[in-house]
Protein backbone atom coordinates (compact mmCIF):
# COMPACT_ATOMS: atom_id res chain seq x y z
CA UNK A 1 0.00 0.00 0.00
CA UNK A 2 1.28 3.44 -0.91
CA UNK A 3 0.69 6.88 0.48
CA UNK A 4 1.11 9.43 -2.32
CA UNK A 5 3.51 7.08 -4.11
CA UNK A 6 5.51 6.47 -0.92
CA UNK A 7 5.38 3.33 1.24
CA UNK A 8 4.05 3.47 4.80
CA UNK A 9 7.47 3.37 6.48
CA UNK A 10 8.82 6.02 4.13
CA UNK A 11 5.69 8.12 4.78
CA UNK A 12 6.41 8.02 8.51
CA UNK A 13 10.07 8.95 8.04
CA UNK A 14 9.42 11.67 5.45
CA UNK A 15 6.44 12.94 7.48
CA UNK A 16 8.70 13.21 10.52
CA UNK A 17 11.26 15.20 8.55
CA UNK A 18 8.54 17.45 7.11
CA UNK A 19 7.06 18.05 10.57
CA UNK A 20 10.51 18.70 12.03
CA UNK A 21 11.31 21.25 9.30
CA UNK A 22 7.93 22.93 9.83
CA UNK A 23 8.64 23.05 13.57
CA UNK A 24 11.95 24.82 12.92
CA UNK A 25 10.49 27.31 10.43
CA UNK A 26 7.40 28.05 12.53
CA UNK A 27 9.47 28.11 15.75
CA UNK A 28 7.36 25.48 17.47
CA UNK A 29 8.24 23.26 20.39
CA UNK A 30 6.86 19.78 19.75
CA UNK A 31 8.19 16.27 20.15
CA UNK A 32 9.12 13.63 17.60
CA UNK A 33 5.70 11.97 17.56
CA UNK A 34 3.92 15.27 16.99
CA UNK A 35 6.36 16.10 14.15
CA UNK A 36 5.51 12.81 12.43
CA UNK A 37 1.79 13.39 12.90
CA UNK A 38 2.01 16.98 11.63
CA UNK A 39 3.98 15.92 8.57
CA UNK A 40 1.61 13.10 7.60
CA UNK A 41 -1.62 14.93 8.43
CA UNK A 42 -0.24 18.10 6.83
CA UNK A 43 0.39 16.24 3.58
CA UNK A 44 -3.13 14.80 3.62
CA UNK A 45 -4.70 18.19 4.41
CA UNK A 46 -2.77 20.06 1.73
CA UNK A 47 -3.54 17.39 -0.87
CA UNK A 48 -7.24 17.72 0.00
CA UNK A 49 -7.04 21.52 -0.29
CA UNK A 50 -5.27 21.30 -3.66
CA UNK A 51 -7.82 18.81 -4.98
CA UNK A 52 -10.72 20.96 -3.75
CA UNK A 53 -9.25 23.93 -5.60
CA UNK A 54 -8.73 21.69 -8.66
CA UNK A 55 -5.00 22.52 -8.69
CA UNK A 56 -3.62 18.99 -8.47
CA UNK A 57 -0.66 17.92 -6.38
CA UNK A 58 3.10 18.41 -6.35
CA UNK A 59 3.56 15.00 -7.93
CA UNK A 60 4.35 11.52 -6.69
CA UNK A 61 7.32 10.35 -4.67
CA UNK A 62 9.14 11.13 -1.48
CA UNK A 63 10.23 14.66 -2.50
CA UNK A 64 6.66 15.65 -3.39
CA UNK A 65 5.48 14.10 -0.11
CA UNK A 66 8.15 16.07 1.79
CA UNK A 67 7.14 19.37 0.19
CA UNK A 68 3.43 18.70 0.66
CA UNK A 69 3.93 17.56 4.25
CA UNK A 70 6.09 20.58 5.09
CA UNK A 71 3.65 23.14 3.69
CA UNK A 72 0.66 21.32 5.19
CA UNK A 73 2.34 21.09 8.61
CA UNK A 74 3.11 24.82 8.52
CA UNK A 75 -0.55 25.50 7.73
CA UNK A 76 -1.65 23.26 10.62
CA UNK A 77 0.73 24.99 13.06
CA UNK A 78 -0.53 28.40 11.91
CA UNK A 79 -4.19 27.41 12.26
CA UNK A 80 -3.49 25.85 15.67
CA UNK A 81 -1.95 29.09 16.88
CA UNK A 82 -4.88 31.12 15.56
CA UNK A 83 -7.38 28.87 17.35
CA UNK A 84 -5.50 29.04 20.65
CA UNK A 85 -5.53 32.85 20.64
C-alpha positions in Angstrom: 0.0 0.0 0.0 1.3 3.4 -0.9 0.7 6.9 0.5 1.1 9.4 -2.3 3.5 7.1 -4.1 5.5 6.5 -0.9 5.4 3.3 1.2 4.0 3.5 4.8 7.5 3.4 6.5 8.8 6.0 4.1 5.7 8.1 4.8 6.4 8.0 8.5 10.1 8.9 8.0 9.4 11.7 5.5 6.4 12.9 7.5 8.7 13.2 10.5 11.3 15.2 8.5 8.5 17.4 7.1 7.1 18.1 10.6 10.5 18.7 12.0 11.3 21.3 9.3 7.9 22.9 9.8 8.6 23.0 13.6 12.0 24.8 12.9 10.5 27.3 10.4 7.4 28.1 12.5 9.5 28.1 15.8 7.4 25.5 17.5 8.2 23.3 20.4 6.9 19.8 19.8 8.2 16.3 20.2 9.1 13.6 17.6 5.7 12.0 17.6 3.9 15.3 17.0 6.4 16.1 14.2 5.5 12.8 12.4 1.8 13.4 12.9 2.0 17.0 11.6 4.0 15.9 8.6 1.6 13.1 7.6 -1.6 14.9 8.4 -0.2 18.1 6.8 0.4 16.2 3.6 -3.1 14.8 3.6 -4.7 18.2 4.4 -2.8 20.1 1.7 -3.5 17.4 -0.9 -7.2 17.7 0.0 -7.0 21.5 -0.3 -5.3 21.3 -3.7 -7.8 18.8 -5.0 -10.7 21.0 -3.7 -9.3 23.9 -5.6 -8.7 21.7 -8.7 -5.0 22.5 -8.7 -3.6 19.0 -8.5 -0.7 17.9 -6.4 3.1 18.4 -6.3 3.6 15.0 -7.9 4.3 11.5 -6.7 7.3 10.3 -4.7 9.1 11.1 -1.5 10.2 14.7 -2.5 6.7 15.7 -3.4 5.5 14.1 -0.1 8.1 16.1 1.8 7.1 19.4 0.2 3.4 18.7 0.7 3.9 17.6 4.3 6.1 20.6 5.1 3.6 23.1 3.7 0.7 21.3 5.2 2.3 21.1 8.6 3.1 24.8 8.5 -0.5 25.5 7.7 -1.7 23.3 10.6 0.7 25.0 13.1 -0.5 28.4 11.9 -4.2 27.4 12.3 -3.5 25.9 15.7 -2.0 29.1 16.9 -4.9 31.1 15.6 -7.4 28.9 17.3 -5.5 29.0 20.6 -5.5 32.8 20.6 
